[in-house]
């Protein structure tokens, strides 16, 4: 992973966490918790999608999209699990 891809993954993870915090009207894991969940999801997306053979292209754009998918998926799964 290049430095640009790492920065894109971090940026997307933080943005997803902040967006989830605002979207769910501040009911969740707190701002810091939501950011951490977004970061974890971004890295999981970058690891799991290629493991299943799903490639969204190389470079920063592909990394950002992959990270966003992972971050959103993890946030949604944890929100559902928290409700149950």
The first five atom37 places (N, CA, C, CB, O) and aatype in JSON, in Angstrom:
{
  "aatype": [20, 20, 20, 20, 20, 20, 20, 20, 20, 20, 20, 20, 20, 20, 20, 20, 20, 20, 20, 20, 20, 20, 20, 20, 20, 20, 20, 20, 20, 20, 20, 20, 20, 20, 20, 20, 20, 20, 20, 20, 20, 20, 20, 20, 20, 20, 20, 20, 20, 20, 20, 20, 20, 20, 20, 20, 20, 20, 20, 20, 20, 20, 20, 20, 20, 20, 20, 20, 20, 20, 20, 20, 20, 20, 20, 20, 20, 20, 20, 20, 20, 20, 20, 20],
  "atom_mask": [
    [1, 1, 1, 1, 1],
    [1, 1, 1, 1, 1],
    [1, 1, 1, 1, 1],
    [1, 1, 1, 1, 1],
    [1, 1, 1, 1, 1],
    [1, 1, 1, 1, 1],
    [1, 1, 1, 1, 1],
    [1, 1, 1, 1, 1],
    [1, 1, 1, 1, 1],
    [1, 1, 1, 1, 1],
    [1, 1, 1, 1, 1],
    [1, 1, 1, 1, 1],
    [1, 1, 1, 1, 1],
    [1, 1, 1, 1, 1],
    [1, 1, 1, 1, 1],
    [1, 1, 1, 1, 1],
    [1, 1, 1, 1, 1],
    [1, 1, 1, 1, 1],
    [1, 1, 1, 1, 1],
    [1, 1, 1, 1, 1],
    [1, 1, 1, 1, 1],
    [1, 1, 1, 1, 1],
    [1, 1, 1, 1, 1],
    [1, 1, 1, 1, 1],
    [1, 1, 1, 1, 1],
    [1, 1, 1, 1, 1],
    [1, 1, 1, 1, 1],
    [1, 1, 1, 1, 1],
    [1, 1, 1, 1, 1],
    [1, 1, 1, 1, 1],
    [1, 1, 1, 1, 1],
    [1, 1, 1, 1, 1],
    [1, 1, 1, 1, 1],
    [1, 1, 1, 1, 1],
    [1, 1, 1, 1, 1],
    [1, 1, 1, 1, 1],
    [1, 1, 1, 1, 1],
    [1, 1, 1, 1, 1],
    [1, 1, 1, 1, 1],
    [1, 1, 1, 1, 1],
    [1, 1, 1, 1, 1],
    [1, 1, 1, 1, 1],
    [1, 1, 1, 1, 1],
    [1, 1, 1, 1, 1],
    [1, 1, 1, 1, 1],
    [1, 1, 1, 1, 1],
    [1, 1, 1, 1, 1],
    [1, 1, 1, 1, 1],
    [1, 1, 1, 1, 1],
    [1, 1, 1, 1, 1],
    [1, 1, 1, 1, 1],
    [1, 1, 1, 1, 1],
    [1, 1, 1, 1, 1],
    [1, 1, 1, 1, 1],
    [1, 1, 1, 1, 1],
    [1, 1, 1, 1, 1],
    [1, 1, 1, 1, 1],
    [1, 1, 1, 1, 1],
    [1, 1, 1, 1, 1],
    [1, 1, 1, 1, 1],
    [1, 1, 1, 1, 1],
    [1, 1, 1, 1, 1],
    [1, 1, 1, 1, 1],
    [1, 1, 1, 1, 1],
    [1, 1, 1, 1, 1],
    [1, 1, 1, 1, 1],
    [1, 1, 1, 1, 1],
    [1, 1, 1, 1, 1],
    [1, 1, 1, 1, 1],
    [1, 1, 1, 1, 1],
    [1, 1, 1, 1, 1],
    [1, 1, 1, 1, 1],
    [1, 1, 1, 1, 1],
    [1, 1, 1, 1, 1],
    [1, 1, 1, 1, 1],
    [1, 1, 1, 1, 1],
    [1, 1, 1, 1, 1],
    [1, 1, 1, 1, 1],
    [1, 1, 1, 1, 1],
    [1, 1, 1, 1, 1],
    [1, 1, 1, 1, 1],
    [1, 1, 1, 1, 1],
    [1, 1, 1, 1, 1],
    [1, 1, 1, 1, 1]
  ],
  "atom_positions": [
    [[0.86, -1.17, 0.0], [0.0, 0.0, 0.0], [0.9, 1.23, 0.0], [-0.98, 0.0, 1.23], [1.78, 1.38, 0.85]],
    [[0.67, 2.09, -0.95], [1.47, 3.3, -1.05], [1.01, 4.32, 0.0], [1.37, 3.9, -2.47], [-0.04, 4.17, 0.62]],
    [[1.8, 5.34, 0.17], [1.46, 6.39, 1.13], [0.15, 7.07, 0.74], [2.59, 7.43, 1.21], [-0.67, 7.37, 1.61]],
    [[-0.05, 7.31, -0.55], [-1.29, 7.95, -1.0], [-2.5, 7.07, -0.71], [-1.22, 8.24, -2.51], [-3.55, 7.58, -0.3]],
    [[-2.37, 5.77, -0.9], [-3.47, 4.85, -0.63], [-3.75, 4.79, 0.87], [-3.15, 3.46, -1.17], [-4.91, 4.71, 1.28]],
    [[-2.71, 4.81, 1.68], [-2.89, 4.82, 3.13], [-3.62, 6.08, 3.58], [-1.54, 4.7, 3.85], [-4.53, 6.02, 4.4]],
    [[-3.21, 7.21, 3.05], [-3.87, 8.47, 3.4], [-5.33, 8.45, 2.95], [-3.13, 9.67, 2.76], [-6.21, 8.92, 3.68]],
    [[-5.61, 7.92, 1.77], [-6.99, 7.83, 1.28], [-7.82, 6.93, 2.19], [-7.02, 7.3, -0.16], [-8.96, 7.26, 2.5]],
    [[-7.25, 5.81, 2.61], [-7.97, 4.89, 3.5], [-8.28, 5.57, 4.82], [-7.16, 3.61, 3.73], [-9.4, 5.48, 5.32]],
    [[-7.29, 6.25, 5.39], [-7.51, 6.95, 6.65], [-8.56, 8.05, 6.52], [-6.21, 7.55, 7.16], [-9.44, 8.19, 7.37]],
    [[-8.47, 8.82, 5.44], [-9.42, 9.92, 5.23], [-10.84, 9.4, 5.06], [-9.02, 10.75, 4.0], [-11.78, 9.96, 5.62]],
    [[-10.99, 8.35, 4.28], [-12.33, 7.78, 4.06], [-12.87, 7.2, 5.35], [-12.3, 6.7, 2.96], [-14.06, 7.36, 5.65]],
    [[-12.04, 6.52, 6.13], [-12.48, 5.96, 7.4], [-12.95, 7.02, 8.37], [-11.38, 5.15, 8.03], [-13.99, 6.87, 9.01]],
    [[-12.18, 8.1, 8.48], [-12.58, 9.2, 9.37], [-13.86, 9.86, 8.88], [-11.45, 10.26, 9.47], [-14.77, 10.13, 9.66]],
    [[-13.94, 10.1, 7.58], [-15.14, 10.73, 7.01], [-16.37, 9.85, 7.22], [-14.94, 11.02, 5.52], [-17.45, 10.36, 7.54]],
    [[-16.22, 8.55, 7.04], [-17.35, 7.64, 7.25], [-17.78, 7.63, 8.71], [-16.99, 6.21, 6.8], [-18.98, 7.6, 9.0]],
    [[-16.83, 7.67, 9.61], [-17.17, 7.71, 11.03], [-17.9, 8.97, 11.43], [-15.93, 7.56, 11.85], [-18.88, 8.92, 12.16]],
    [[-17.42, 10.1, 10.96], [-18.07, 11.38, 11.26], [-19.46, 11.43, 10.62], [-17.21, 12.57, 10.76], [-20.42, 11.87, 11.25]],
    [[-19.56, 10.98, 9.38], [-20.87, 10.96, 8.7], [-21.86, 10.06, 9.43], [-20.71, 10.5, 7.23], [-23.02, 10.42, 9.59]],
    [[-21.4, 8.9, 9.88], [-22.29, 8.0, 10.63], [-22.72, 8.64, 11.94], [-21.59, 6.66, 10.9], [-23.87, 8.5, 12.35]],
    [[-21.81, 9.33, 12.59], [-22.13, 10.0, 13.85], [-23.24, 11.03, 13.65], [-20.87, 10.66, 14.44], [-24.17, 11.12, 14.46]],
    [[-23.14, 11.81, 12.6], [-24.14, 12.84, 12.32], [-25.42, 12.21, 11.79], [-23.59, 13.86, 11.31], [-26.52, 12.59, 12.2]],
    [[-25.3, 11.24, 10.87], [-26.46, 10.62, 10.25], [-27.34, 9.92, 11.29], [-26.02, 9.62, 9.19], [-28.57, 9.99, 11.2]],
    [[-26.73, 9.27, 12.24], [-27.5, 8.56, 13.26], [-27.81, 9.45, 14.45], [-26.74, 7.32, 13.72], [-28.11, 8.97, 15.54]],
    [[-27.75, 10.74, 14.23], [-28.15, 11.76, 15.2], [-27.47, 11.61, 16.54], [-29.64, 11.72, 15.39], [-28.09, 11.69, 17.6]],
    [[-26.15, 11.38, 16.48], [-25.31, 11.39, 17.66], [-25.64, 10.29, 18.66], [-25.41, 12.72, 18.32], [-25.24, 10.36, 19.82]],
    [[-26.39, 9.26, 18.21], [-26.67, 8.11, 19.05], [-25.85, 6.95, 18.51], [-28.2, 7.76, 19.09], [-26.16, 6.4, 17.45]],
    [[-24.85, 6.61, 19.2], [-24.01, 5.53, 18.7], [-22.89, 5.27, 19.67], [-23.46, 5.87, 17.33], [-23.11, 5.01, 20.85]],
    [[-21.69, 5.33, 19.16], [-20.53, 5.01, 19.96], [-19.77, 6.27, 20.37], [-19.61, 4.08, 19.2], [-18.65, 6.19, 20.86]],
    [[-20.36, 7.42, 20.17], [-19.68, 8.68, 20.41], [-18.84, 9.03, 19.19], [-18.79, 8.6, 21.68], [-18.59, 8.18, 18.34]],
    [[-18.43, 10.26, 19.1], [-17.7, 10.71, 17.92], [-16.41, 9.92, 17.73], [-17.38, 12.2, 18.02], [-16.13, 9.43, 16.64]],
    [[-15.62, 9.78, 18.78], [-14.37, 9.05, 18.67], [-14.61, 7.58, 18.34], [-13.57, 9.17, 19.97], [-13.9, 7.0, 17.51]],
    [[-15.6, 6.98, 18.97], [-15.94, 5.58, 18.69], [-16.38, 5.39, 17.25], [-17.04, 5.1, 19.63], [-15.99, 4.41, 16.61]],
    [[-17.19, 6.3, 16.73], [-17.64, 6.21, 15.34], [-16.47, 6.37, 14.37], [-18.72, 7.28, 15.06], [-16.42, 5.69, 13.34]],
    [[-15.55, 7.25, 14.69], [-14.37, 7.43, 13.83], [-13.52, 6.16, 13.85], [-13.53, 8.65, 14.3], [-13.04, 5.72, 12.8]],
    [[-13.33, 5.57, 15.01], [-12.55, 4.34, 15.11], [-13.23, 3.21, 14.33], [-12.37, 3.92, 16.58], [-12.56, 2.46, 13.62]],
    [[-14.55, 3.09, 14.45], [-15.27, 2.08, 13.69], [-15.13, 2.33, 12.2], [-16.76, 2.06, 14.09], [-14.96, 1.38, 11.43]],
    [[-15.2, 3.58, 11.77], [-15.01, 3.91, 10.36], [-13.63, 3.54, 9.86], [-15.26, 5.38, 10.12], [-13.48, 3.02, 8.76]],
    [[-12.61, 3.82, 10.67], [-11.23, 3.46, 10.31], [-11.06, 1.95, 10.21], [-10.24, 4.04, 11.33], [-10.46, 1.45, 9.25]],
    [[-11.58, 1.23, 11.18], [-11.48, -0.23, 11.15], [-12.19, -0.77, 9.92], [-12.07, -0.85, 12.43], [-11.66, -1.65, 9.23]],
    [[-13.37, -0.25, 9.64], [-14.12, -0.69, 8.46], [-13.38, -0.4, 7.17], [-15.47, -0.03, 8.43], [-13.41, -1.21, 6.24]],
    [[-12.73, 0.75, 7.1], [-11.99, 1.1, 5.89], [-10.85, 0.11, 5.65], [-11.43, 2.52, 6.0], [-10.63, -0.32, 4.51]],
    [[-10.14, -0.25, 6.69], [-9.06, -1.22, 6.53], [-9.59, -2.63, 6.26], [-8.18, -1.23, 7.78], [-8.99, -3.38, 5.49]],
    [[-10.7, -2.98, 6.88], [-11.31, -4.29, 6.6], [-11.75, -4.36, 5.15], [-12.5, -4.55, 7.54], [-11.54, -5.38, 4.49]],
    [[-12.35, -3.31, 4.65], [-12.77, -3.28, 3.24], [-11.59, -3.43, 2.31], [-13.5, -1.98, 2.93], [-11.67, -4.12, 1.3]],
    [[-10.48, -2.78, 2.64], [-9.28, -2.89, 1.83], [-8.65, -4.27, 1.88], [-8.29, -1.87, 2.27], [-7.85, -4.61, 1.01]],
    [[-8.99, -5.05, 2.88], [-8.43, -6.38, 3.02], [-9.39, -7.45, 2.5], [-8.09, -6.65, 4.48], [-8.95, -8.39, 1.83]],
    [[-10.69, -7.32, 2.8], [-11.66, -8.37, 2.46], [-12.04, -8.36, 0.99], [-12.9, -8.21, 3.31], [-12.06, -9.42, 0.36]],
    [[-12.34, -7.21, 0.43], [-12.79, -7.18, -0.97], [-11.77, -7.78, -1.93], [-13.1, -5.76, -1.39], [-12.14, -8.6, -2.77]],
    [[-10.5, -7.41, -1.84], [-9.52, -8.06, -2.72], [-9.37, -9.56, -2.44], [-8.17, -7.39, -2.58], [-9.07, -10.33, -3.36]],
    [[-9.58, -9.99, -1.19], [-9.5, -11.41, -0.86], [-10.58, -12.21, -1.57], [-9.61, -11.61, 0.65], [-10.39, -13.39, -1.84]],
    [[-11.7, -11.58, -1.87], [-12.78, -12.24, -2.62], [-12.67, -12.0, -4.12], [-14.13, -11.74, -2.12], [-13.58, -12.35, -4.88]],
    [[-11.59, -11.4, -4.54], [-11.36, -11.18, -5.96], [-12.05, -9.96, -6.52], [-11.8, -12.37, -6.72], [-12.12, -9.79, -7.73]],
    [[-12.56, -9.09, -5.65], [-13.23, -7.87, -6.11], [-12.21, -6.73, -6.16], [-14.43, -7.51, -5.17], [-11.66, -6.33, -5.13]],
    [[-11.98, -6.22, -7.34], [-11.04, -5.13, -7.51], [-11.75, -3.95, -8.14], [-9.82, -5.57, -8.37], [-12.42, -4.08, -9.17]],
    [[-11.62, -2.82, -7.53], [-12.26, -1.61, -8.05], [-11.24, -0.71, -8.72], [-12.96, -0.85, -6.92], [-11.45, 0.5, -8.86]],
    [[-10.16, -1.3, -9.14], [-9.12, -0.54, -9.82], [-8.01, -0.17, -8.86], [-9.7, 0.71, -10.46], [-8.18, -0.2, -7.64]],
    [[-6.91, 0.16, -9.41], [-5.77, 0.54, -8.58], [-5.78, 2.02, -8.29], [-4.47, 0.15, -9.26], [-6.64, 2.76, -8.76]],
    [[-4.83, 2.42, -7.54], [-4.68, 3.83, -7.25], [-5.53, 4.31, -6.11], [-4.99, 4.62, -8.45], [-6.17, 3.54, -5.4]],
    [[-5.52, 5.6, -5.95], [-6.19, 6.23, -4.82], [-7.72, 6.13, -4.93], [-5.78, 7.69, -4.72], [-8.39, 5.91, -3.93]],
    [[-8.26, 6.28, -6.13], [-9.72, 6.23, -6.29], [-10.26, 4.85, -5.94], [-10.12, 6.6, -7.74], [-11.26, 4.74, -5.23]],
    [[-9.62, 3.81, -6.43], [-10.05, 2.45, -6.11], [-9.94, 2.16, -4.63], [-9.24, 1.45, -6.89], [-10.82, 1.51, -4.04]],
    [[-8.86, 2.63, -4.02], [-8.67, 2.45, -2.58], [-9.74, 3.19, -1.8], [-7.28, 2.94, -2.16], [-10.27, 2.66, -0.82]],
    [[-10.07, 4.4, -2.21], [-11.09, 5.18, -1.51], [-12.46, 4.51, -1.6], [-11.17, 6.59, -2.08], [-13.19, 4.46, -0.6]],
    [[-12.81, 4.0, -2.75], [-14.11, 3.34, -2.92], [-14.16, 2.06, -2.09], [-14.38, 3.03, -4.4], [-15.15, 1.8, -1.41]],
    [[-13.1, 1.26, -2.16], [-13.03, 0.03, -1.38], [-13.12, 0.33, 0.11], [-11.74, -0.72, -1.69], [-13.82, -0.37, 0.85]],
    [[-12.41, 1.35, 0.56], [-12.44, 1.74, 1.97], [-13.83, 2.21, 2.39], [-11.41, 2.84, 2.24], [-14.29, 1.89, 3.48]],
    [[-14.48, 2.95, 1.53], [-15.83, 3.44, 1.84], [-16.8, 2.28, 1.98], [-16.31, 4.41, 0.76], [-17.63, 2.27, 2.89]],
    [[-16.72, 1.31, 1.08], [-17.61, 0.15, 1.16], [-17.38, -0.59, 2.48], [-17.37, -0.81, -0.04], [-18.34, -0.95, 3.16]],
    [[-16.13, -0.81, 2.83], [-15.83, -1.5, 4.09], [-16.29, -0.73, 5.3], [-14.36, -1.74, 4.19], [-16.86, -1.31, 6.22]],
    [[-16.05, 0.57, 5.33], [-16.44, 1.39, 6.47], [-17.96, 1.41, 6.64], [-15.91, 2.81, 6.31], [-18.46, 1.28, 7.75]],
    [[-18.67, 1.59, 5.55], [-20.13, 1.62, 5.62], [-20.67, 0.28, 6.09], [-20.74, 1.98, 4.25], [-21.57, 0.23, 6.93]],
    [[-20.12, -0.81, 5.56], [-20.58, -2.14, 5.95], [-20.38, -2.4, 7.44], [-19.86, -3.21, 5.13], [-21.28, -2.89, 8.11]],
    [[-19.21, -2.07, 7.94], [-18.94, -2.31, 9.36], [-19.82, -1.43, 10.25], [-17.46, -2.06, 9.68], [-20.33, -1.9, 11.27]],
    [[-19.99, -0.19, 9.88], [-20.84, 0.7, 10.67], [-22.28, 0.19, 10.7], [-20.79, 2.14, 10.1], [-22.9, 0.17, 11.76]],
    [[-22.81, -0.22, 9.57], [-24.18, -0.71, 9.5], [-24.33, -1.99, 10.34], [-24.59, -0.99, 8.02], [-25.29, -2.13, 11.1]],
    [[-23.39, -2.92, 10.21], [-23.46, -4.17, 10.96], [-23.41, -3.9, 12.47], [-22.31, -5.11, 10.56], [-24.18, -4.5, 13.22]],
    [[-22.54, -3.02, 12.9], [-22.46, -2.72, 14.33], [-23.7, -1.99, 14.82], [-21.23, -1.89, 14.62], [-24.13, -2.21, 15.96]],
    [[-24.28, -1.13, 14.0], [-25.52, -0.44, 14.42], [-26.66, -1.45, 14.57], [-25.91, 0.67, 13.39], [-27.45, -1.36, 15.51]],
    [[-26.74, -2.4, 13.65], [-27.78, -3.44, 13.75], [-27.55, -4.3, 14.97], [-27.8, -4.31, 12.48], [-28.49, -4.62, 15.7]],
    [[-26.3, -4.69, 15.2], [-25.99, -5.52, 16.37], [-26.25, -4.78, 17.68], [-24.53, -5.97, 16.32], [-26.65, -5.39, 18.67]],
    [[-26.03, -3.48, 17.68], [-26.27, -2.7, 18.9], [-27.75, -2.63, 19.22], [-25.69, -1.28, 18.75], [-28.13, -2.61, 20.4]],
    [[-28.59, -2.58, 18.2], [-30.04, -2.53, 18.42], [-30.57, -3.83, 19.02], [-30.77, -2.23, 17.11], [-31.49, -3.82, 19.84]],
    [[-30.0, -4.94, 18.6], [-30.5, -6.27, 19.02], [-30.22, -6.58, 20.46], [-29.9, -7.36, 18.16], [-30.58, -7.65, 20.95]]
  ]
}
